Amino acid sequence: MVLDLLEIRMKTVSIVEYMKSLEEPFKEEFLSRKQAYQPNQEAINKLGAFAGEYMIIAFSAAWCKDCAVNIPVLAIINETSGLEVRFSED
């Protein structure tokens, strides 16, 4: 089975768009975690090697504590490595 990345992009939003769409108090939690997280630069460099070849699709809910911890990290990975991270509501 071959996945169509264009179709996936059309059915998802960027991680940046997702984080902007969050409502309070969830938005504050997500942004606070994002500001506090310090990525491992070696890991970011390794992930950057896959930019353009792979895409991460995240499934999240604003009320989910695990999502509040991990989605901001994925946003940083997106920003610093160039690896595409998208959000799906499906």
C-alpha positions in Angstrom: 0.0 0.0 0.0 1.4 3.4 -1.0 0.3 6.4 1.0 -0.5 9.6 -0.8 1.2 12.4 1.2 -0.7 15.1 -0.6 -4.0 13.5 0.4 -2.7 13.2 4.0 -1.8 16.9 4.0 -5.3 17.8 2.8 -6.9 15.8 5.6 -4.6 17.1 8.4 -3.3 20.4 9.7 0.2 21.4 10.6 1.3 21.0 14.2 1.7 24.8 14.3 -1.9 25.3 13.2 -3.1 22.7 15.7 -1.4 24.4 18.6 -2.7 27.8 17.5 -6.3 26.4 17.5 -6.2 25.3 21.1 -8.4 27.1 23.6 -7.4 28.1 27.1 -6.5 26.7 29.5 -5.1 23.9 27.3 -3.2 26.3 25.0 -1.2 27.7 28.0 -0.3 24.2 29.1 1.0 23.3 25.6 2.9 26.5 25.1 4.4 26.3 28.6 5.7 22.8 27.9 7.0 23.9 24.5 9.0 26.8 26.1 10.4 24.6 28.8 11.5 21.6 26.7 15.2 21.4 25.7 15.7 19.1 22.7 18.8 16.9 22.3 20.6 18.5 19.4 22.2 15.3 18.2 18.7 13.6 18.0 17.3 16.7 16.2 20.2 16.5 13.6 19.5 12.8 13.1 15.8 13.4 12.6 16.5 16.2 10.2 18.1 13.6 7.9 14.6 12.2 7.3 12.9 15.5 6.6 11.2 15.3 3.2 11.1 11.5 3.3 8.8 11.0 6.3 5.9 12.7 8.0 4.7 12.3 11.6 0.9 12.2 12.0 -0.1 13.0 15.6 -3.5 12.3 17.2 -4.3 14.5 20.1 -6.9 15.8 22.5 -6.4 19.1 24.3 -7.6 17.6 27.6 -5.2 14.6 27.4 -2.3 15.0 29.8 0.1 12.8 27.7 -0.7 15.0 24.7 0.1 18.2 26.7 3.5 16.7 27.3 4.2 15.2 23.9 2.6 17.4 21.2 4.8 20.4 22.2 7.8 18.2 21.8 6.7 17.2 18.3 6.2 20.9 17.5 9.8 21.5 18.5 11.0 18.6 16.4 9.0 20.1 13.4 10.6 23.5 13.9 14.2 22.4 14.5 14.6 19.4 12.3 12.3 20.2 9.4 10.6 16.8 9.8 6.9 17.4 9.0 4.5 16.9 11.8 0.7 17.0 11.2 -2.3 16.6 13.3 -5.4 14.5 12.5 -8.7 14.6 14.2 -9.6 11.1 12.7 
